[in-house]
């Protein structure tokens, strides 16, 4: 049995996605990085990160993309 560990960066990314899913988010990562979908799990292809990419503090959403 080989006990080869995953690289730290991969383990951290998996832990972040797992935590986001546990919090009720879709958690799909933006293709360019720097954002992940903070909508509840959904069937459409539209994704929004309500926290990252906002132009002003009062904006309702930040980065948006279509899968």
N, C-alpha and C positions, 0 to 999 in steps of 0.2 A: 504494500500500500504506500503510495507516494503522498507525502504530506507537504505539497508545494503550496506556499501561501501566495495569494494574489498581491499585486503591488498595492502600496498604501493609497495611492491616488484612486485606484479602482475601488478599493474597499470603502473609502470615504464617499465616493460618488454613489455607490450602491446604498450606503447608509442614509445619505441625504434623500434619495428617491424613496426609500422605505419609510422614512420619517414623514415625508410629504404625503405619501399614500395613506399612512396611518392617521394623519391630520385631516384626511378627506379631500385632498387635492388630486387632480389628474397627474401632475408632476412630469409631463413630457418636457424634455429639455429642448430649448430653442436650438435650431441647427447651427447657429453662429455662437452659441454659448451665452452665458451671462443672464439667462432668464429661464424660468420653468413655469409651466402652466399652473395657475393657482385657482382654476375653476374646479368645481366638483367633477368627478368622472362623468363623461358625456359621450354621446354618439356622433356628434358632428366633428368636422375637421378643424374648426376654429379654436385657437388657443390664445389665452391671455395671461400675462403675468401682471397682476394688479399692484405689485410692489416695486419691481425693477423697471427702469426705463421711463418713469414719469417725468414730464417736462417741468411741472411745478408740484409742490407738495400737495395741493388740493385736487390734483387730477384723480379721477376715479380709476383709471387703468393706465398701465404702462405699455410694455411691449406686446404687440399682437401679431400673430402669424397663422397661416393656414398650412396644415400638414399635407 
